[in-house]
Amino acid sequence: MKIEVQRTGNMKHGRIFDPESNQPLTGANIIIEGSTTGATTNNEGRFSLEFSENENSRVIDSYTGYSSTHINL
Protein backbone atom coordinates (compact mmCIF):
# COMPACT_ATOMS: atom_id res chain seq x y z
CA MET A 1 0.00 0.00 0.00
CA LYS A 2 1.32 3.43 -0.93
CA ILE A 3 -0.01 6.88 -0.09
CA GLU A 4 0.45 10.20 -1.91
CA VAL A 5 -0.56 13.39 -0.06
CA GLN A 6 -0.97 17.07 -0.88
CA ARG A 7 -1.52 19.74 1.74
CA THR A 8 -3.74 22.82 1.44
CA GLY A 9 -3.84 24.73 4.72
CA ASN A 10 -5.22 22.36 7.36
CA MET A 11 -6.58 19.99 4.69
CA LYS A 12 -4.66 16.98 3.49
CA HIS A 13 -5.82 15.30 0.30
CA GLY A 14 -4.38 12.04 -0.84
CA ARG A 15 -4.58 8.82 -2.75
CA ILE A 16 -3.93 5.29 -1.53
CA PHE A 17 -3.01 2.65 -4.08
CA ASP A 18 -1.23 -0.63 -4.68
CA PRO A 19 2.36 0.25 -5.66
CA GLU A 20 2.77 -2.77 -7.93
CA SER A 21 -0.41 -2.46 -9.99
CA ASN A 22 -1.01 1.29 -9.39
CA GLN A 23 -4.68 0.38 -8.76
CA PRO A 24 -6.59 2.53 -6.24
CA LEU A 25 -7.56 0.93 -2.93
CA THR A 26 -11.26 1.69 -2.58
CA GLY A 27 -12.47 1.64 1.02
CA ALA A 28 -9.05 1.99 2.67
CA ASN A 29 -9.23 3.66 6.09
CA ILE A 30 -7.10 6.58 7.24
CA ILE A 31 -7.26 7.67 10.89
CA ILE A 32 -5.39 10.51 12.61
CA GLU A 33 -3.33 8.73 15.27
CA GLY A 34 -4.67 9.27 18.79
CA SER A 35 -8.07 10.48 17.62
CA THR A 36 -11.34 9.24 16.20
CA THR A 37 -11.04 11.46 13.12
CA GLY A 38 -10.63 9.59 9.89
CA ALA A 39 -11.73 9.04 6.32
CA THR A 40 -12.35 6.22 3.88
CA THR A 41 -11.04 6.30 0.33
CA ASN A 42 -13.49 6.61 -2.56
CA ASN A 43 -13.52 4.47 -5.71
CA GLU A 44 -10.44 6.35 -7.00
CA GLY A 45 -8.54 5.70 -3.74
CA ARG A 46 -8.80 9.38 -2.78
CA PHE A 47 -9.45 10.90 0.66
CA SER A 48 -9.48 14.26 2.46
CA LEU A 49 -8.75 14.95 6.13
CA GLU A 50 -8.85 18.20 8.07
CA PHE A 51 -6.26 18.68 10.80
CA SER A 52 -6.54 21.28 13.57
CA GLU A 53 -3.47 23.39 14.33
CA ASN A 54 -2.64 21.35 17.43
CA GLU A 55 -3.39 17.99 15.92
CA ASN A 56 -0.83 15.30 15.26
CA SER A 57 -0.05 14.87 11.55
CA ARG A 58 0.60 11.16 11.95
CA VAL A 59 -1.98 8.83 10.43
CA ILE A 60 -2.62 5.11 10.35
CA ASP A 61 -3.83 3.62 7.09
CA SER A 62 -5.32 0.17 6.77
CA TYR A 63 -6.82 -2.03 4.10
CA THR A 64 -7.77 -5.70 4.13
CA GLY A 65 -4.91 -7.83 2.82
CA TYR A 66 -2.24 -5.17 3.43
CA SER A 67 -0.18 -4.33 6.51
CA SER A 68 -1.30 -1.21 8.37
CA THR A 69 1.20 1.61 8.20
CA HIS A 70 1.90 4.71 10.31
CA ILE A 71 2.74 7.78 8.22
CA ASN A 72 3.76 11.32 9.15
CA LEU A 73 1.91 13.77 6.94
HTML snippet that shows the backbone in 3Dmol.js (N, CA, C, O; Angstrom):
<script src="https://3Dmol.org/build/3Dmol-min.js"></script>
<div id="view" style="width:600px;height:400px;position:relative"></div>
<script>
const pdb = `
ATOM      1  N   MET A   1       0.846  -1.156   0.000  1.00  0.00           N
ATOM      2  CA  MET A   1       0.000   0.000   0.000  1.00  0.00           C
ATOM      3  C   MET A   1       0.895   1.224   0.000  1.00  0.00           C
ATOM      4  O   MET A   1       1.876   1.293   0.740  1.00  0.00           O
ATOM      5  N   LYS A   2       0.543   2.197  -0.846  1.00  0.00           N
ATOM      6  CA  LYS A   2       1.320   3.432  -0.927  1.00  0.00           C
ATOM      7  C   LYS A   2       0.349   4.604  -0.833  1.00  0.00           C
ATOM      8  O   LYS A   2      -0.800   4.512  -1.264  1.00  0.00           O
ATOM      9  N   ILE A   3       0.831   5.705  -0.262  1.00  0.00           N
ATOM     10  CA  ILE A   3      -0.010   6.884  -0.095  1.00  0.00           C
ATOM     11  C   ILE A   3       0.710   8.099  -0.670  1.00  0.00           C
ATOM     12  O   ILE A   3       1.906   8.293  -0.448  1.00  0.00           O
ATOM     13  N   GLU A   4      -0.040   8.915  -1.414  1.00  0.00           N
ATOM     14  CA  GLU A   4       0.450  10.199  -1.912  1.00  0.00           C
ATOM     15  C   GLU A   4      -0.414  11.266  -1.258  1.00  0.00           C
ATOM     16  O   GLU A   4      -1.632  11.107  -1.172  1.00  0.00           O
ATOM     17  N   VAL A   5       0.203  12.362  -0.792  1.00  0.00           N
ATOM     18  CA  VAL A   5      -0.556  13.386  -0.063  1.00  0.00           C
ATOM     19  C   VAL A   5      -0.166  14.774  -0.535  1.00  0.00           C
ATOM     20  O   VAL A   5       1.001  15.051  -0.809  1.00  0.00           O
ATOM     21  N   GLN A   6      -1.177  15.652  -0.624  1.00  0.00           N
ATOM     22  CA  GLN A   6      -0.967  17.071  -0.883  1.00  0.00           C
ATOM     23  C   GLN A   6      -1.607  17.836   0.268  1.00  0.00           C
ATOM     24  O   GLN A   6      -2.627  17.417   0.815  1.00  0.00           O
ATOM     25  N   ARG A   7      -1.003  18.949   0.625  1.00  0.00           N
ATOM     26  CA  ARG A   7      -1.516  19.744   1.740  1.00  0.00           C
ATOM     27  C   ARG A   7      -2.004  21.094   1.240  1.00  0.00           C
ATOM     28  O   ARG A   7      -1.337  21.750   0.439  1.00  0.00           O
ATOM     29  N   THR A   8      -3.183  21.505   1.722  1.00  0.00           N
ATOM     30  CA  THR A   8      -3.742  22.819   1.441  1.00  0.00           C
ATOM     31  C   THR A   8      -4.244  23.368   2.765  1.00  0.00           C
ATOM     32  O   THR A   8      -5.335  23.009   3.208  1.00  0.00           O
ATOM     33  N   GLY A   9      -3.466  24.230   3.405  1.00  0.00           N
ATOM     34  CA  GLY A   9      -3.836  24.732   4.725  1.00  0.00           C
ATOM     35  C   GLY A   9      -3.904  23.581   5.713  1.00  0.00           C
ATOM     36  O   GLY A   9      -2.947  22.819   5.853  1.00  0.00           O
ATOM     37  N   ASN A  10      -5.039  23.453   6.403  1.00  0.00           N
ATOM     38  CA  ASN A  10      -5.218  22.355   7.358  1.00  0.00           C
ATOM     39  C   ASN A  10      -5.788  21.099   6.708  1.00  0.00           C
ATOM     40  O   ASN A  10      -5.998  20.093   7.385  1.00  0.00           O
ATOM     41  N   MET A  11      -6.038  21.150   5.406  1.00  0.00           N
ATOM     42  CA  MET A  11      -6.583  19.988   4.695  1.00  0.00           C
ATOM     43  C   MET A  11      -5.448  19.182   4.070  1.00  0.00           C
ATOM     44  O   MET A  11      -4.484  19.731   3.537  1.00  0.00           O
ATOM     45  N   LYS A  12      -5.594  17.878   4.153  1.00  0.00           N
ATOM     46  CA  LYS A  12      -4.664  16.978   3.486  1.00  0.00           C
ATOM     47  C   LYS A  12      -5.497  16.093   2.566  1.00  0.00           C
ATOM     48  O   LYS A  12      -6.444  15.434   2.995  1.00  0.00           O
ATOM     49  N   HIS A  13      -5.126  16.098   1.312  1.00  0.00           N
ATOM     50  CA  HIS A  13      -5.815  15.304   0.297  1.00  0.00           C
ATOM     51  C   HIS A  13      -4.837  14.260  -0.191  1.00  0.00           C
ATOM     52  O   HIS A  13      -3.653  14.549  -0.367  1.00  0.00           O
ATOM     53  N   GLY A  14      -5.312  13.063  -0.408  1.00  0.00           N
ATOM     54  CA  GLY A  14      -4.377  12.040  -0.837  1.00  0.00           C
ATOM     55  C   GLY A  14      -5.022  10.923  -1.612  1.00  0.00           C
ATOM     56  O   GLY A  14      -6.228  10.906  -1.859  1.00  0.00           O
ATOM     57  N   ARG A  15      -4.175   9.991  -1.986  1.00  0.00           N
ATOM     58  CA  ARG A  15      -4.585   8.816  -2.748  1.00  0.00           C
ATOM     59  C   ARG A  15      -3.833   7.619  -2.189  1.00  0.00           C
ATOM     60  O   ARG A  15      -2.628   7.692  -1.946  1.00  0.00           O
ATOM     61  N   ILE A  16      -4.543   6.524  -1.988  1.00  0.00           N
ATOM     62  CA  ILE A  16      -3.930   5.285  -1.528  1.00  0.00           C
ATOM     63  C   ILE A  16      -4.084   4.263  -2.651  1.00  0.00           C
ATOM     64  O   ILE A  16      -5.167   4.095  -3.211  1.00  0.00           O
ATOM     65  N   PHE A  17      -2.987   3.585  -2.969  1.00  0.00           N
ATOM     66  CA  PHE A  17      -3.014   2.647  -4.081  1.00  0.00           C
ATOM     67  C   PHE A  17      -2.014   1.525  -3.885  1.00  0.00           C
ATOM     68  O   PHE A  17      -1.126   1.601  -3.036  1.00  0.00           O
ATOM     69  N   ASP A  18      -2.171   0.490  -4.680  1.00  0.00           N
ATOM     70  CA  ASP A  18      -1.230  -0.634  -4.678  1.00  0.00           C
ATOM     71  C   ASP A  18      -0.022  -0.214  -5.507  1.00  0.00           C
ATOM     72  O   ASP A  18      -0.181   0.134  -6.677  1.00  0.00           O
ATOM     73  N   PRO A  19       1.182  -0.236  -4.935  1.00  0.00           N
ATOM     74  CA  PRO A  19       2.356   0.252  -5.660  1.00  0.00           C
ATOM     75  C   PRO A  19       2.763  -0.625  -6.841  1.00  0.00           C
ATOM     76  O   PRO A  19       3.417  -0.144  -7.766  1.00  0.00           O
ATOM     77  N   GLU A  20       2.393  -1.881  -6.825  1.00  0.00           N
ATOM     78  CA  GLU A  20       2.771  -2.767  -7.931  1.00  0.00           C
ATOM     79  C   GLU A  20       1.855  -2.608  -9.133  1.00  0.00           C
ATOM     80  O   GLU A  20       2.320  -2.539 -10.270  1.00  0.00           O
ATOM     81  N   SER A  21       0.548  -2.551  -8.880  1.00  0.00           N
ATOM     82  CA  SER A  21      -0.411  -2.460  -9.986  1.00  0.00           C
ATOM     83  C   SER A  21      -0.863  -1.027 -10.259  1.00  0.00           C
ATOM     84  O   SER A  21      -1.471  -0.757 -11.295  1.00  0.00           O
ATOM     85  N   ASN A  22      -0.570  -0.103  -9.333  1.00  0.00           N
ATOM     86  CA  ASN A  22      -1.010   1.291  -9.393  1.00  0.00           C
ATOM     87  C   ASN A  22      -2.533   1.419  -9.323  1.00  0.00           C
ATOM     88  O   ASN A  22      -3.078   2.469  -9.661  1.00  0.00           O
ATOM     89  N   GLN A  23      -3.223   0.365  -8.890  1.00  0.00           N
ATOM     90  CA  GLN A  23      -4.679   0.379  -8.758  1.00  0.00           C
ATOM     91  C   GLN A  23      -5.077   1.049  -7.448  1.00  0.00           C
ATOM     92  O   GLN A  23      -4.442   0.822  -6.418  1.00  0.00           O
ATOM     93  N   PRO A  24      -6.141   1.887  -7.479  1.00  0.00           N
ATOM     94  CA  PRO A  24      -6.594   2.533  -6.244  1.00  0.00           C
ATOM     95  C   PRO A  24      -7.154   1.512  -5.267  1.00  0.00           C
ATOM     96  O   PRO A  24      -7.709   0.491  -5.672  1.00  0.00           O
ATOM     97  N   LEU A  25      -7.006   1.793  -3.981  1.00  0.00           N
ATOM     98  CA  LEU A  25      -7.555   0.935  -2.934  1.00  0.00           C
ATOM     99  C   LEU A  25      -8.831   1.586  -2.400  1.00  0.00           C
ATOM    100  O   LEU A  25      -8.789   2.428  -1.503  1.00  0.00           O
ATOM    101  N   THR A  26      -9.949   1.182  -2.964  1.00  0.00           N
ATOM    102  CA  THR A  26     -11.262   1.690  -2.578  1.00  0.00           C
ATOM    103  C   THR A  26     -11.633   1.158  -1.198  1.00  0.00           C
ATOM    104  O   THR A  26     -11.548  -0.045  -0.950  1.00  0.00           O
ATOM    105  N   GLY A  27     -12.040   2.045  -0.310  1.00  0.00           N
ATOM    106  CA  GLY A  27     -12.471   1.638   1.022  1.00  0.00           C
ATOM    107  C   GLY A  27     -11.346   1.514   2.037  1.00  0.00           C
ATOM    108  O   GLY A  27     -11.563   0.997   3.133  1.00  0.00           O
ATOM    109  N   ALA A  28     -10.144   1.979   1.694  1.00  0.00           N
ATOM    110  CA  ALA A  28      -9.048   1.988   2.671  1.00  0.00           C
ATOM    111  C   ALA A  28      -9.378   3.024   3.750  1.00  0.00           C
ATOM    112  O   ALA A  28      -9.993   4.051   3.465  1.00  0.00           O
ATOM    113  N   ASN A  29      -8.971   2.750   4.964  1.00  0.00           N
ATOM    114  CA  ASN A  29      -9.233   3.658   6.088  1.00  0.00           C
ATOM    115  C   ASN A  29      -7.977   4.420   6.466  1.00  0.00           C
ATOM    116  O   ASN A  29      -6.873   3.876   6.480  1.00  0.00           O
ATOM    117  N   ILE A  30      -8.174   5.699   6.772  1.00  0.00           N
ATOM    118  CA  ILE A  30      -7.095   6.580   7.240  1.00  0.00           C
ATOM    119  C   ILE A  30      -7.598   7.216   8.514  1.00  0.00           C
ATOM    120  O   ILE A  30      -8.673   7.815   8.513  1.00  0.00           O
ATOM    121  N   ILE A  31      -6.856   7.106   9.606  1.00  0.00           N
ATOM    122  CA  ILE A  31      -7.257   7.674  10.889  1.00  0.00           C
ATOM    123  C   ILE A  31      -6.103   8.497  11.453  1.00  0.00           C
ATOM    124  O   ILE A  31      -4.953   8.058  11.435  1.00  0.00           O
ATOM    125  N   ILE A  32      -6.415   9.695  11.956  1.00  0.00           N
ATOM    126  CA  ILE A  32      -5.390  10.505  12.612  1.00  0.00           C
ATOM    127  C   ILE A  32      -5.050   9.810  13.921  1.00  0.00           C
ATOM    128  O   ILE A  32      -5.922   9.577  14.758  1.00  0.00           O
ATOM    129  N   GLU A  33      -3.767   9.480  14.090  1.00  0.00           N
ATOM    130  CA  GLU A  33      -3.329   8.732  15.270  1.00  0.00           C
ATOM    131  C   GLU A  33      -3.720   9.453  16.555  1.00  0.00           C
ATOM    132  O   GLU A  33      -3.518  10.661  16.681  1.00  0.00           O
ATOM    133  N   GLY A  34      -4.277   8.711  17.502  1.00  0.00           N
ATOM    134  CA  GLY A  34      -4.670   9.266  18.793  1.00  0.00           C
ATOM    135  C   GLY A  34      -6.004   9.975  18.780  1.00  0.00           C
ATOM    136  O   GLY A  34      -6.348  10.656  19.746  1.00  0.00           O
ATOM    137  N   SER A  35      -6.773   9.829  17.698  1.00  0.00           N
ATOM    138  CA  SER A  35      -8.072  10.483  17.623  1.00  0.00           C
ATOM    139  C   SER A  35      -9.092   9.525  17.015  1.00  0.00           C
ATOM    140  O   SER A  35      -8.779   8.383  16.682  1.00  0.00           O
ATOM    141  N   THR A  36     -10.300  10.014  16.882  1.00  0.00           N
ATOM    142  CA  THR A  36     -11.341   9.238  16.199  1.00  0.00           C
ATOM    143  C   THR A  36     -11.640   9.840  14.827  1.00  0.00           C
ATOM    144  O   THR A  36     -12.586   9.422  14.159  1.00  0.00           O
ATOM    145  N   THR A  37     -10.844  10.814  14.408  1.00  0.00           N
ATOM    146  CA  THR A  37     -11.039  11.460  13.115  1.00  0.00           C
ATOM    147  C   THR A  37     -10.405  10.626  12.023  1.00  0.00           C
ATOM    148  O   THR A  37      -9.253  10.206  12.129  1.00  0.00           O
ATOM    149  N   GLY A  38     -11.170  10.395  10.978  1.00  0.00           N
ATOM    150  CA  GLY A  38     -10.635   9.593   9.893  1.00  0.00           C
ATOM    151  C   GLY A  38     -11.436   9.763   8.625  1.00  0.00           C
ATOM    152  O   GLY A  38     -12.372  10.560   8.565  1.00  0.00           O
ATOM    153  N   ALA A  39     -11.059   9.008   7.615  1.00  0.00           N
ATOM    154  CA  ALA A  39     -11.728   9.039   6.319  1.00  0.00           C
ATOM    155  C   ALA A  39     -11.585   7.671   5.668  1.00  0.00           C
ATOM    156  O   ALA A  39     -10.748   6.858   6.061  1.00  0.00           O
ATOM    157  N   THR A  40     -12.414   7.441   4.676  1.00  0.00           N
ATOM    158  CA  THR A  40     -12.354   6.223   3.876  1.00  0.00           C
ATOM    159  C   THR A  40     -12.163   6.637   2.435  1.00  0.00           C
ATOM    160  O   THR A  40     -12.794   7.589   1.975  1.00  0.00           O
ATOM    161  N   THR A  41     -11.304   5.939   1.713  1.00  0.00           N
ATOM    162  CA  THR A  41     -11.045   6.303   0.326  1.00  0.00           C
ATOM    163  C   THR A  41     -12.250   6.004  -0.563  1.00  0.00           C
ATOM    164  O   THR A  41     -13.015   5.073  -0.310  1.00  0.00           O
ATOM    165  N   ASN A  42     -12.400   6.817  -1.611  1.00  0.00           N
ATOM    166  CA  ASN A  42     -13.486   6.614  -2.563  1.00  0.00           C
ATOM    167  C   ASN A  42     -13.057   5.599  -3.625  1.00  0.00           C
ATOM    168  O   ASN A  42     -12.030   4.939  -3.471  1.00  0.00           O
ATOM    169  N   ASN A  43     -13.833   5.473  -4.695  1.00  0.00           N
ATOM    170  CA  ASN A  43     -13.522   4.470  -5.713  1.00  0.00           C
ATOM    171  C   ASN A  43     -12.258   4.783  -6.511  1.00  0.00           C
ATOM    172  O   ASN A  43     -11.777   3.934  -7.261  1.00  0.00           O
ATOM    173  N   GLU A  44     -11.717   5.986  -6.360  1.00  0.00           N
ATOM    174  CA  GLU A  44     -10.443   6.350  -6.999  1.00  0.00           C
ATOM    175  C   GLU A  44      -9.284   6.270  -6.004  1.00  0.00           C
ATOM    176  O   GLU A  44      -8.155   6.631  -6.337  1.00  0.00           O
ATOM    177  N   GLY A  45      -9.561   5.794  -4.776  1.00  0.00           N
ATOM    178  CA  GLY A  45      -8.541   5.695  -3.744  1.00  0.00           C
ATOM    179  C   GLY A  45      -8.220   7.026  -3.089  1.00  0.00           C
ATOM    180  O   GLY A  45      -7.205   7.148  -2.403  1.00  0.00           O
ATOM    181  N   ARG A  46      -9.071   8.030  -3.290  1.00  0.00           N
ATOM    182  CA  ARG A  46      -8.804   9.384  -2.784  1.00  0.00           C
ATOM    183  C   ARG A  46      -9.512   9.639  -1.453  1.00  0.00           C
ATOM    184  O   ARG A  46     -10.563   9.067  -1.164  1.00  0.00           O
ATOM    185  N   PHE A  47      -8.894  10.526  -0.644  1.00  0.00           N
ATOM    186  CA  PHE A  47      -9.452  10.902   0.657  1.00  0.00           C
ATOM    187  C   PHE A  47      -9.083  12.335   0.966  1.00  0.00           C
ATOM    188  O   PHE A  47      -8.180  12.899   0.348  1.00  0.00           O
ATOM    189  N   SER A  48      -9.790  12.933   1.933  1.00  0.00           N
ATOM    190  CA  SER A  48      -9.480  14.264   2.460  1.00  0.00           C
ATOM    191  C   SER A  48      -9.633  14.214   3.969  1.00  0.00           C
ATOM    192  O   SER A  48     -10.572  13.610   4.487  1.00  0.00           O
ATOM    193  N   LEU A  49      -8.707  14.850   4.672  1.00  0.00           N
ATOM    194  CA  LEU A  49      -8.748  14.952   6.134  1.00  0.00           C
ATOM    195  C   LEU A  49      -8.433  16.377   6.533  1.00  0.00           C
ATOM    196  O   LEU A  49      -7.562  17.018   5.946  1.00  0.00           O
ATOM    197  N   GLU A  50      -9.147  16.873   7.536  1.00  0.00           N
ATOM    198  CA  GLU A  50      -8.854  18.197   8.067  1.00  0.00           C
ATOM    199  C   GLU A  50      -8.178  18.048   9.416  1.00  0.00           C
ATOM    200  O   GLU A  50      -8.675  17.352  10.300  1.00  0.00           O
ATOM    201  N   PHE A  51      -7.039  18.708   9.564  1.00  0.00           N
ATOM    202  CA  PHE A  51      -6.260  18.680  10.799  1.00  0.00           C
ATOM    203  C   PHE A  51      -6.387  20.021  11.496  1.00  0.00           C
ATOM    204  O   PHE A  51      -6.322  21.061  10.841  1.00  0.00           O
ATOM    205  N   SER A  52      -6.568  20.021  12.824  1.00  0.00           N
ATOM    206  CA  SER A  52      -6.538  21.275  13.566  1.00  0.00           C
ATOM    207  C   SER A  52      -5.073  21.670  13.750  1.00  0.00           C
ATOM    208  O   SER A  52      -4.173  20.862  13.520  1.00  0.00           O
ATOM    209  N   GLU A  53      -4.844  22.901  14.161  1.00  0.00           N
ATOM    210  CA  GLU A  53      -3.467  23.386  14.325  1.00  0.00           C
ATOM    211  C   GLU A  53      -2.676  22.565  15.327  1.00  0.00           C
ATOM    212  O   GLU A  53      -1.476  22.361  15.146  1.00  0.00           O
ATOM    213  N   ASN A  54      -3.324  22.093  16.375  1.00  0.00           N
ATOM    214  CA  ASN A  54      -2.640  21.353  17.432  1.00  0.00           C
ATOM    215  C   ASN A  54      -2.624  19.848  17.197  1.00  0.00           C
ATOM    216  O   ASN A  54      -2.071  19.096  17.999  1.00  0.00           O
ATOM    217  N   GLU A  55      -3.218  19.418  16.121  1.00  0.00           N
ATOM    218  CA  GLU A  55      -3.389  17.989  15.917  1.00  0.00           C
ATOM    219  C   GLU A  55      -2.151  17.337  15.307  1.00  0.00           C
ATOM    220  O   GLU A  55      -1.459  17.909  14.465  1.00  0.00           O
ATOM    221  N   ASN A  56      -1.910  16.130  15.766  1.00  0.00           N
ATOM    222  CA  ASN A  56      -0.826  15.300  15.262  1.00  0.00           C
ATOM    223  C   ASN A  56      -1.013  15.075  13.760  1.00  0.00           C
ATOM    224  O   ASN A  56      -2.140  14.855  13.316  1.00  0.00           O
ATOM    225  N   SER A  57       0.038  15.123  12.985  1.00  0.00           N
ATOM    226  CA  SER A  57      -0.050  14.868  11.552  1.00  0.00           C
ATOM    227  C   SER A  57       0.331  13.441  11.213  1.00  0.00           C
ATOM    228  O   SER A  57       0.662  13.144  10.066  1.00  0.00           O
ATOM    229  N   ARG A  58       0.289  12.567  12.183  1.00  0.00           N
ATOM    230  CA  ARG A  58       0.603  11.158  11.948  1.00  0.00           C
ATOM    231  C   ARG A  58      -0.704  10.392  11.760  1.00  0.00           C
ATOM    232  O   ARG A  58      -1.634  10.532  12.555  1.00  0.00           O
ATOM    233  N   VAL A  59      -0.769   9.587  10.708  1.00  0.00           N
ATOM    234  CA  VAL A  59      -1.980   8.826  10.431  1.00  0.00           C
ATOM    235  C   VAL A  59      -1.667   7.339  10.339  1.00  0.00           C
ATOM    236  O   VAL A  59      -0.528   6.929  10.118  1.00  0.00           O
ATOM    237  N   ILE A  60      -2.704   6.561  10.514  1.00  0.00           N
ATOM    238  CA  ILE A  60      -2.622   5.112  10.354  1.00  0.00           C
ATOM    239  C   ILE A  60      -3.519   4.764   9.177  1.00  0.00           C
ATOM    240  O   ILE A  60      -4.693   5.133   9.162  1.00  0.00           O
ATOM    241  N   ASP A  61      -2.977   4.056   8.190  1.00  0.00           N
ATOM    242  CA  ASP A  61      -3.830   3.621   7.094  1.00  0.00           C
ATOM    243  C   ASP A  61      -3.927   2.105   7.110  1.00  0.00           C
ATOM    244  O   ASP A  61      -2.971   1.404   7.438  1.00  0.00           O
ATOM    245  N   SER A  62      -5.106   1.620   6.746  1.00  0.00           N
ATOM    246  CA  SER A  62      -5.322   0.175   6.770  1.00  0.00           C
ATOM    247  C   SER A  62      -6.246  -0.237   5.638  1.00  0.00           C
ATOM    248  O   SER A  62      -7.120   0.515   5.206  1.00  0.00           O
ATOM    249  N   TYR A  63      -6.018  -1.459   5.176  1.00  0.00           N
ATOM    250  CA  TYR A  63      -6.821  -2.032   4.103  1.00  0.00           C
ATOM    251  C   TYR A  63      -6.689  -3.541   4.188  1.00  0.00           C
ATOM    252  O   TYR A  63      -5.592  -4.060   4.392  1.00  0.00           O
ATOM    253  N   THR A  64      -7.784  -4.239   4.033  1.00  0.00           N
ATOM    254  CA  THR A  64      -7.774  -5.699   4.135  1.00  0.00           C
ATOM    255  C   THR A  64      -6.773  -6.295   3.143  1.00  0.00           C
ATOM    256  O   THR A  64      -6.785  -5.971   1.956  1.00  0.00           O
ATOM    257  N   GLY A  65      -5.910  -7.170   3.656  1.00  0.00           N
ATOM    258  CA  GLY A  65      -4.911  -7.830   2.822  1.00  0.00           C
ATOM    259  C   GLY A  65      -3.577  -7.119   2.768  1.00  0.00           C
ATOM    260  O   GLY A  65      -2.633  -7.626   2.161  1.00  0.00           O
ATOM    261  N   TYR A  66      -3.477  -5.940   3.399  1.00  0.00           N
ATOM    262  CA  TYR A  66      -2.236  -5.166   3.434  1.00  0.00           C
ATOM    263  C   TYR A  66      -1.872  -4.903   4.892  1.00  0.00           C
ATOM    264  O   TYR A  66      -2.746  -4.892   5.759  1.00  0.00           O
ATOM    265  N   SER A  67      -0.610  -4.695   5.161  1.00  0.00           N
ATOM    266  CA  SER A  67      -0.178  -4.327   6.512  1.00  0.00           C
ATOM    267  C   SER A  67      -0.552  -2.876   6.771  1.00  0.00           C
ATOM    268  O   SER A  67      -0.412  -2.027   5.890  1.00  0.00           O
ATOM    269  N   SER A  68      -1.028  -2.588   7.984  1.00  0.00           N
ATOM    270  CA  SER A  68      -1.301  -1.205   8.373  1.00  0.00           C
ATOM    271  C   SER A  68       0.019  -0.461   8.465  1.00  0.00           C
ATOM    272  O   SER A  68       1.044  -1.035   8.831  1.00  0.00           O
ATOM    273  N   THR A  69      -0.015   0.815   8.131  1.00  0.00           N
ATOM    274  CA  THR A  69       1.195   1.615   8.205  1.00  0.00           C
ATOM    275  C   THR A  69       0.910   2.894   8.988  1.00  0.00           C
ATOM    276  O   THR A  69      -0.227   3.364   9.030  1.00  0.00           O
ATOM    277  N   HIS A  70       1.947   3.452   9.605  1.00  0.00           N
ATOM    278  CA  HIS A  70       1.897   4.715  10.306  1.00  0.00           C
ATOM    279  C   HIS A  70       2.709   5.696   9.472  1.00  0.00           C
ATOM    280  O   HIS A  70       3.868   5.438   9.145  1.00  0.00           O
ATOM    281  N   ILE A  71       2.090   6.829   9.129  1.00  0.00           N
ATOM    282  CA  ILE A  71       2.736   7.777   8.218  1.00  0.00           C
ATOM    283  C   ILE A  71       2.659   9.179   8.810  1.00  0.00           C
ATOM    284  O   ILE A  71       1.607   9.593   9.298  1.00  0.00           O
ATOM    285  N   ASN A  72       3.762   9.905   8.770  1.00  0.00           N
ATOM    286  CA  ASN A  72       3.757  11.319   9.153  1.00  0.00           C
ATOM    287  C   ASN A  72       3.397  12.136   7.926  1.00  0.00           C
ATOM    288  O   ASN A  72       4.074  12.074   6.900  1.00  0.00           O
ATOM    289  N   LEU A  73       2.312  12.911   8.047  1.00  0.00           N
ATOM    290  CA  LEU A  73       1.913  13.768   6.945  1.00  0.00           C
ATOM    291  C   LEU A  73       2.409  15.155   7.245  1.00  0.00           C
ATOM    292  O   LEU A  73       2.194  16.072   6.453  1.00  0.00           O
TER     293      LEU A  73
END
`;
const viewer = $3Dmol.createViewer("view");
viewer.addModel(pdb, "pdb");
viewer.setStyle({}, {cartoon: {color: "spectrum"}});
viewer.zoomTo();
viewer.render();
</script>
